[in-house]
Amino acid sequence: MSSSIKRAKTSEIWNYFTPIPSENFIANCNICKRKLSFKTTNSNLKKHLTSNHPTIALPSSTKGHQNLQRHQEQEQQQQQDPQHSQQQALTDVSDSTESTQSSTSKTVQSKMTTFLPKRMNIGGTKNITEKLMLLFIKDFQPFSIVEDEGFKQFVHALNSGYDLPSRHSISKTLLPTMYEQCRNECLDMTKNVKSVCLTTDCWTSVNTESYIAVTAHFLNDEFQLRHILLDCSLMKTQHTSINLATEIKRVVTEWGFQEKVLLAVTDNASNIKNAITKELNWKHFGCFAHTINLIVKDALDNDIVSSLLKKVKTIVAHFKKVQTRQKS
């Protein structure tokens, strides 16, 4: 048991696994909650990440590789020139004896004049990193904030032993890890659901890229209403009924809701209505807010209301000009 705890504190791979105290050399994957053995080495854990979570970038092991390479070079040199190796060994012993005496006094002085922050363990680092990720998940801050000098100094003042992850590590490792954790939690939440209702809509970003979002609504075992955004994906094809139906069916199939859809709520556009009713053969319910908006538009589309609106706009424009002139 002690060896398993020690390994958990020294290896970066334990950012993604948690040892089980009641079971020797058994750990839970933080992403998919699967139990894995690590009795001999961590290779089994790394293999699990590579096979089941390919989006996660494994921690590098360049230091270990460099040490191994240096050791191999020393052995080759000793085999080629044994006499030189013996002389070098005697020289190293002599140098180490002299350096030990001088380093003792330097160590005492350095402890008196310099404060070295205590290195954090894996658990403490993981806890702070999870809170750091909330900046990007909830507040939508840019990844580059971890490279801002002011933010670095702020974090160092709070905890000088914490090393900020790079923006590359955040985007390639930490964020995919949290996404898979969230997705697996949602899959566990919906595996016993017997029926769902869907809402879907298309929208265009400021970069004129078209997206489609699909959200599921259902009641859990405690009769509580839950909502899950199943997907928000880029629509590269035209918004025809067939293309919309194909994209919605892909999302529903990935979540295992093919036979569980009671109805779908969309706006009143003909393409999405046909996709739901004709292509997917689901019940369709028009969006209530969109229906009210259409009613208001139709109500305003007459001569009396148009004339009244024109007069109101003229009055408002007049008083705005008066206020501008008074201020000048």
C-alpha positions, 0 to 999 in steps of 0.5 A, spaced: 500 500 500 505 504 501 508 503 495 502 505 491 501 511 495 508 513 493 508 512 486 501 516 486 505 522 489 511 522 484 508 520 477 505 525 472 500 519 470 496 520 476 493 526 474 488 522 470 488 516 476 486 515 483 489 510 487 483 506 491 485 505 498 482 499 500 485 495 494 492 494 493 495 497 486 488 498 483 486 505 481 480 508 478 481 512 471 478 519 473 475 519 466 471 513 465 472 510 472 475 504 470 479 500 475 486 498 473 492 495 476 499 498 477 502 493 481 509 493 477 509 499 473 505 505 470 505 502 463 498 499 464 495 506 466 499 509 460 496 504 455 489 505 457 490 512 456 492 511 449 487 506 447 481 509 450 482 516 451 487 518 445 485 525 445 489 526 452 496 528 451 501 523 455 506 526 460 513 526 457 518 522 459 524 526 456 528 526 463 528 518 464 530 517 457 536 522 457 539 519 464 538 512 460 542 515 454 547 518 459 548 511 463 549 507 456 554 512 454 558 511 460 558 504 460 561 504 452 566 508 454 568 504 460 568 498 455 573 501 450 578 504 455 578 501 462 584 504 464 582 511 463 575 509 467 579 507 473 583 514 473 577 518 472 573 514 478 579 516 482 579 523 480 571 523 481 573 521 488 578 526 490 573 532 487 567 529 491 571 529 497 573 537 496 567 539 494 563 536 500 567 540 504 566 547 501 558 545 499 557 544 506 558 551 508 555 554 502 548 550 503 548 553 510 549 560 507 543 558 502 538 556 507 539 562 511 539 567 505 534 563 500 527 561 501 525 555 496 518 554 496 516 547 497 514 543 491 507 541 491 504 534 491 500 531 485 493 532 489 495 539 491 497 541 484 491 537 481 486 541 485 489 548 483 489 546 476 481 544 476 480 551 479 484 554 474 480 550 468 474 554 471 477 560 468 476 557 461 470 553 462 465 558 466 468 565 464 471 563 457 478 567 458 483 566 453 488 560 454 493 566 453 492 568 460 497 563 463 502 567 459 501 574 462 506 576 466 501 579 471 497 573 472 503 569 473 505 574 479 498 573 482 498 566 482 506 565 485 503 570 490 498 565 492 502 559 492 509 559 490 510 552 489 505 551 483 507 551 476 502 554 471 501 549 465 502 552 458 497 554 454 498 548 449 497 543 455 491 546 457 488 546 450 491 539 448 491 535 455 487 538 460 481 541 456 480 534 453 480 530 459 475 535 463 471 534 456 471 526 457 470 526 464 463 531 463 461 526 457 462 520 461 458 523 467 452 525 462 452 518 459 451 515 466 446 520 467 442 518 461 443 510 460 437 509 464 432 514 461 426 512 457 424 518 453 427 525 451 425 531 448 429 535 443 430 542 442 435 544 436 436 550 432 441 553 427 445 559 428 451 563 425 457 565 428 461 572 427 465 569 422 459 567 418 460 559 420 454 555 421 452 551 427 447 546 429 446 545 436 442 539 439 439 539 447 436 533 450 431 534 456 428 529 460 426 527 467 431 523 472 429 517 477 428 523 482 423 526 477 427 532 476 428 535 470 435 535 466 438 538 460 444 536 456 447 539 450 448 533 446 452 537 441 454 543 437 457 542 431 459 545 424 454 545 419 458 545 412 453 543 408 446 547 406 441 547 411 436 542 407 431 538 410 435 532 408 442 535 411 439 537 417 436 530 419 442 527 417 446 531 422 441 530 428 440 523 427 448 522 428 448 526 434 442 522 437 445 515 435 451 517 438 447 518 445 443 512 444 436 516 443 434 513 437 428 510 440 427 514 445 425 521 442 418 523 444 418 530 440 422 535 437 422 543 438 424 547 433 422 554 430 417 554 424 422 554 418 420 549 413 426 546 412 427 544 419 420 542 420 420 537 414 427 534 417 423 532 423 416 530 421 418 527 414 425 525 414 426 523 422 418 521 423 418 524 429 413 529 432 414 536 432 412 542 436 413 549 434 417 554 439 412 558 443 417 564 443 418 564 435 411 563 434 409 569 439 414 573 435 411 571 428 404 573 431 407 580 433 410 581 426 404 579 423 400 584 427 405 590 426 404 589 418 398 593 417 397 600 414 395 603 421 400 600 425 406 602 420 403 609 420 403 610 428 410 607 428 413 612 423 410 618 427 413 615 434 420 614 430 419 622 428 418 624 435 423 620 438 428 623 433 426 630 434 427 630 441 434 626 440 436 632 436 434 637 441 438 634 447 444 634 442 443 641 441 442 643 448 449 639 450 453 643 444 
